[in-house]
Each structure stands twice: as C-alpha cells, then as structure tokens.
Amino acid sequence: MKVTLDLDALVAGGKLTKDEAVRLKGLAASDTTALGTNIFLAFGTVAVALGAGVLLPSAITAVVIGGLLMALGMSLTISKVVRWAVFAQIVTVIGALGVLGGVMLLSNGSVWINLALAVGLAVASVAALSGLLASLSVLMLSVAMGSTTAYWSASYFLGVDRPALTIGVLCLLILGLYLLSLRLPHMYERLAIIAMRTAILMVNAAFLVGSLFGDGLLGWSSGAFSIVWALALLAFGLWAVTANRRWVVNAVAVFGGIHFYTQWFEWLGPEPFAILGGGLLLIGFGLALARFNRWISERKRAAAVA
C-alpha cells in the first residue's frame, strides 16, 4: 500500500523528527531515480522494436518482436526483480499488443483464434500479475463476440455486432469474477476486480448500442434494450449502495446519465428547452453523486476511528 505524506507538515506538527524526514526523502529520491531508469529503458526498448518493425513490416515481425518483449517482461516479473518492475510491466503490455495485432492479422479475425488469445492473455495476466493484461483479456473476449472500434476523420466508432450475446456472456463473467474475488488473496483479487470492471464497462457499451439499434440476430428491439438497461442499472445501483461498492455506484451513475441523455435527445431532439432541461438534470445528478461519495468517505473515516 502506498501512502502520500506531507513530510514538512508532519515535522512542523511534531509528528515526525527532522532526521526521520530526511531518511524518508532519501528513500523517495532513490525510488524516483529507479522509476526514471525503468521508463527510459522501456522507451528505448520499444523504440528499437518499432524500428525493427518498420524495417521488416509484416504481421510475423509483430508477433516475433511482441513475443520477445512479452517473454522478457514476464521473466522479470516472475523472477520478482523489483528494481525492474515498471520496465517489465511496460514491455509485457507492449509485447502483448504486438502479438495480438500480428495474430489477428494472420488469422483474419477468426473467432476461435480470438477466444484463444483472450484465454492466453488471462493466463499471462495471472503469471505477470498485470492488471492491464487482465483488462485486455476481457476486451479480447468482447472482440471475439463481435465488438469493434474504428477511427475515421476525427470520429471514433464503437460497434457491437451481437449486443445480446455480449451482454449475456459478460454478465456471467462478471458474476464469476466477483465470486472468485471474494476467495482470492489480495494480489489475485486485484486482477479479478480489474477484469470485472472492464467487463462492466463493455456490458454497458453493448447496452448502449442495443438501445440505439437493437439486435438483428435475435430480433430484439432498441426499446427492449432500453428498458432492460434501465432496470439493470437501477438494480446494480441499489446493490452497490448497500454493499458499499463506490466504483460500481459511480459507473452506474455515469452510464445512467449516458442512457438518460441518449433517450432524452432521441425523443426530444436538439431543442432549446430539451438542452436546458438536460443541463439542469445533469447538474442535479452530479451534485447527488458528489454527496454520495462524500458520505462514503465519512463512513470510512468513522469506521477507521472506531
């Protein structure tokens, strides 16, 4: 656990001696130097890898270089070389992205290959204790079910070909990860929670697409998605409040706002009174969320004192 302390204020308040403050500052400087070294080495390694990729531009090159970077990073992590932990995390993730991109190009987006990549990323995240890889494994699973992103002329696009299937599979994954996180030691619990939160974001993204376009594969209308999404947000919000899950409450509030405004302007259009009313409601939602977060913080402080 990392704690931020104002050493000068602690010394002035008599809570810490000057000698202790000097010692802690020395430790911080050492840690900062190590961090800088890790970042410079990581950037240098990535630059060399990119240079090799430019000289030999092919999917196989991406897979080979990505595999080497990933193997280097994971070996340092598994060996528990603390000094190079940041470097190991960076090259592991960059390597994983290279392998993903290369294999997807070679396989032409094969569903089974994408599923295998998702499983491989999940295994690698556990071995390397990498939250980014855990998140990528969930995103890769979404890709296997038809989720895509695109960029075109200063515009970003999100596509979910099978919103109902995506929602169903990821909801089961969320439930499984939540139950698993309750029984895992802290280091693995963190990975399960990161993957679960990524899945929650993707479920809401699938609901958003479904609420606008429906699901042609199953014949579900956009109205059905809108109603189910609203009920799901309400149920999860109530559970999160009673279970004291602040992140889930904030996520529900954000996507509740997105859902509300999507339907608001779909039905009312960009009319002046619609924009004015929407703005006033957004202010109200923001104040309510800020009050809830303050209430949670006060409860935690009271529990710590007790």
C-alpha positions in Angstrom: 0.0 0.0 0.0 1.3 3.5 -0.9 0.7 6.4 1.4 1.2 10.1 0.5 2.6 12.2 3.4 3.5 15.9 3.7 6.8 15.5 5.5 7.3 19.2 6.2 3.8 19.5 7.7 4.5 16.4 9.9 7.8 17.8 11.1 6.2 21.2 11.8 3.4 19.4 13.8 5.8 17.4 15.9 4.7 14.1 14.4 8.0 13.3 12.7 11.6 14.2 13.6 13.9 16.0 11.1 16.2 13.0 10.9 13.3 10.7 10.0 12.0 13.1 7.4 15.5 13.3 5.8 15.6 9.5 5.7 12.2 9.2 4.1 13.1 11.8 1.5 16.2 9.8 0.6 14.1 6.7 0.1 11.7 8.7 -2.2 14.6 10.0 -4.2 16.0 6.6 -4.7 12.6 5.3 -5.8 12.2 8.2 -8.2 15.6 7.5 -9.8 14.7 3.8 -10.3 11.4 4.8 -11.9 13.1 7.2 -14.3 15.6 4.5 -15.3 12.8 2.0 -15.9 10.9 4.4 -18.1 13.9 5.4 -20.2 14.8 1.7 -20.7 11.3 0.9 -21.6 11.0 3.7 -24.1 14.4 2.7 -25.6 13.3 -0.9 -26.0 10.0 0.0 -27.5 11.8 2.4 -30.0 14.2 -0.4 -31.1 11.2 -2.8 -31.5 9.3 -0.2 -33.6 12.4 0.4 -35.7 12.7 -3.3 -36.4 9.1 -3.4 -37.3 9.5 -0.6 -39.8 12.5 -2.3 -41.4 10.6 -5.6 -41.7 6.9 -4.6 -41.9 4.8 -7.8 -41.5 2.4 -9.5 -39.1 5.0 -12.2 -38.4 7.5 -9.5 -37.4 5.0 -8.0 -35.0 4.3 -11.5 -33.5 8.0 -12.3 -33.1 9.1 -9.0 -31.6 6.0 -8.8 -29.4 6.6 -12.4 -28.2 10.2 -11.5 -27.3 9.2 -8.3 -25.4 6.4 -10.2 -23.6 8.8 -13.0 -22.6 11.3 -10.6 -21.3 8.8 -8.7 -19.3 7.2 -11.8 -17.8 10.5 -13.4 -17.0 11.5 -10.3 -15.0 8.1 -10.2 -13.2 8.1 -14.0 -12.4 11.7 -13.7 -11.2 10.5 -10.9 -8.8 13.2 -8.4 -9.9 11.7 -5.5 -8.0 14.1 -2.9 -9.4 12.9 -3.5 -13.0 9.2 -4.0 -12.2 8.0 -0.9 -14.1 10.1 -1.8 -17.1 8.8 -5.3 -17.0 5.2 -4.2 -16.9 5.6 -1.8 -19.9 7.4 -4.2 -22.2 5.0 -7.0 -21.3 1.9 -4.9 -22.3 3.6 -3.6 -25.5 4.7 -7.1 -26.4 1.1 -8.4 -25.8 -0.3 -5.7 -28.1 2.2 -6.7 -30.8 1.3 -10.4 -30.5 -2.4 -9.6 -30.6 -2.2 -7.3 -33.6 0.0 -9.7 -35.6 -2.0 -12.9 -34.8 -5.3 -11.1 -35.6 -4.0 -10.1 -39.0 -2.7 -13.5 -39.8 -5.9 -15.2 -38.7 -8.2 -12.7 -40.4 -10.2 -12.2 -37.2 -11.0 -15.9 -36.6 -13.4 -16.2 -33.6 -11.6 -19.2 -32.2 -8.2 -17.6 -32.5 -9.6 -14.5 -30.7 -11.0 -16.7 -28.0 -7.6 -18.4 -27.6 -5.9 -15.0 -27.4 -8.4 -13.9 -24.7 -7.6 -17.1 -22.7 -3.8 -16.6 -23.3 -4.0 -13.0 -22.1 -5.9 -14.1 -18.9 -3.2 -16.7 -18.1 -0.4 -14.2 -18.8 -2.1 -11.6 -16.6 -2.1 -14.1 -13.7 1.6 -15.1 -14.3 2.7 -11.5 -14.6 0.3 -10.1 -12.1 -0.6 -7.5 -14.7 -3.9 -5.6 -14.4 -3.5 -4.3 -18.0 -3.3 -7.8 -19.4 -6.4 -8.8 -17.4 -8.3 -5.9 -18.9 -7.0 -6.7 -22.4 -8.2 -10.3 -22.0 -11.8 -9.1 -21.4 -11.6 -6.7 -24.3 -10.3 -9.6 -26.5 -13.2 -11.7 -25.4 -15.5 -8.9 -26.5 -13.8 -8.7 -29.8 -14.3 -12.5 -30.3 -18.1 -11.8 -29.8 -18.1 -9.1 -32.5 -17.2 -5.9 -30.7 -15.1 -3.5 -32.8 -13.7 0.1 -32.7 -12.8 2.4 -35.6 -11.5 5.8 -36.3 -12.3 7.9 -39.3 -11.7 11.6 -40.0 -11.6 12.9 -36.3 -14.5 10.5 -35.4 -14.4 7.4 -33.2 -16.8 4.5 -33.6 -17.8 1.6 -31.3 -19.5 -1.4 -32.8 -21.1 -4.4 -31.1 -22.5 -6.9 -33.7 -24.2 -9.1 -31.1 -25.2 -7.0 -28.1 -27.5 -9.6 -26.5 -24.8 -12.3 -26.7 -22.1 -9.9 -25.5 -24.2 -8.8 -22.5 -25.1 -12.4 -21.6 -21.6 -13.7 -21.7 -20.0 -10.8 -20.0 -22.7 -10.7 -17.2 -21.8 -14.4 -16.4 -18.1 -13.4 -16.4 -18.8 -10.5 -14.1 -20.7 -12.8 -11.6 -17.9 -15.4 -11.8 -15.1 -12.9 -11.3 -17.0 -11.2 -8.4 -17.5 -14.6 -6.6 -13.9 -15.5 -7.3 -12.5 -12.2 -6.0 -14.1 -12.9 -2.6 -12.0 -16.0 -2.2 -8.6 -15.0 -3.7 -5.6 -13.5 -2.0 -5.1 -9.8 -2.4 -2.7 -9.9 -5.4 -5.1 -12.1 -7.5 -8.2 -10.4 -6.1 -6.9 -7.2 -7.7 -6.7 -8.8 -11.1 -10.2 -10.3 -10.8 -11.6 -6.9 -9.9 -9.9 -5.1 -12.8 -11.2 -7.7 -15.2 -14.7 -7.4 -13.7 -14.7 -3.7 -14.0 -13.6 -3.9 -17.7 -16.5 -6.3 -18.3 -18.9 -3.9 -16.6 -17.8 -1.2 -19.0 -18.2 -3.4 -22.0 -21.7 -4.6 -20.9 -22.8 -1.0 -20.7 -21.3 -0.3 -24.1 -23.2 -3.2 -25.5 -26.4 -2.0 -23.9 -25.8 1.5 -25.4 -25.5 0.0 -28.9 -28.5 -2.2 -28.4 -30.7 0.7 -27.1 -30.0 2.5 -30.3 -30.0 -0.2 -33.0 -31.5 -3.3 -31.3 -30.2 -6.8 -32.1 -31.0 -8.1 -35.6 -29.6 -11.6 -34.8 -32.3 -12.2 -32.1 -34.8 -9.7 -33.3 -34.8 -7.6 -30.1 -35.9 -4.0 -30.5 -34.0 -1.0 -29.3 -36.9 -0.3 -26.8 -36.4 -3.7 -25.2 -32.7 -3.0 -24.6 -33.5 0.5 -23.2 -35.9 -0.9 -20.7 -33.7 -3.8 -19.6 -30.7 -1.5 -19.4 -32.6 1.0 -17.1 -33.7 -1.9 -14.8 -30.3 -3.4 -14.7 -28.7 0.0 -13.8 -31.3 0.5 -11.1 -30.7 -3.0 -9.6 -26.9 -2.7 -9.7 -27.0 0.8 -8.2 -29.2 -0.3 -5.3 -26.9 -3.3 -4.7 -23.8 -1.2 -4.9 -25.1 1.3 -2.4 -26.0 -1.4 0.1 -22.7 -3.3 -0.5 -20.6 0.0 -0.2 -19.1 -0.5 -3.7 -18.2 3.0 -4.7 -16.8 2.2 -8.1 -19.9 0.4 -9.2 -22.1 3.3 -7.9 -20.0 5.8 -9.9 -20.1 3.5 -13.0 -23.9 3.1 -12.7 -24.3 6.9 -12.3 -22.1 7.6 -15.4 -23.9 5.1 -17.6 -27.3 6.0 -16.2 -26.6 9.6 -17.3 -25.5 8.4 -20.7 -28.6 6.2 -21.1 -30.9 9.0 -19.9 -29.4 11.6 -22.3 -29.3 9.2 -25.2 -33.0 8.6 -24.9 -33.8 12.2 -23.9 -32.3 13.6 -27.1 -33.5 10.7 -29.2 -37.1 11.5 -28.3 -36.9 15.3 -27.8 -34.2 16.2 -30.3 -31.8 19.2 -30.0 -34.5 21.6 -28.9 -33.5 24.6 -26.7 -35.8 23.5 -23.8 -34.5 19.9 -24.1 -30.9 21.1 -23.8 -31.8 23.4 -20.9 -33.7 20.7 -19.1 -30.9 18.2 -19.7 -28.3 20.5 -18.4 -30.2 21.2 -15.2 -30.7 17.5 -14.7 -27.0 16.8 -15.2 -26.1 19.3 -12.5 -28.6 17.6 -10.2 -27.1 14.2 -10.9 -23.6 15.5 -10.4 -24.4 17.0 -7.0 -26.1 13.8 -5.9 -23.1 11.7 -6.9 -20.7 14.1 -5.1 -22.8 13.9 -1.9 -22.8 10.1 -2.1 -19.0 10.0 -2.5 -18.6 12.3 0.5 -21.0 10.2 2.5 -19.0 7.1 1.7 -15.7 8.8 2.7 -17.2 9.9 6.0 -18.3 6.4 6.8 -14.9 5.0 6.0 -13.2 7.6 8.3 -15.7 6.9 11.1 -15.0 3.1 10.7 -11.2 3.7 10.8 -11.5 5.8 14.0 -13.7 3.2 15.6 
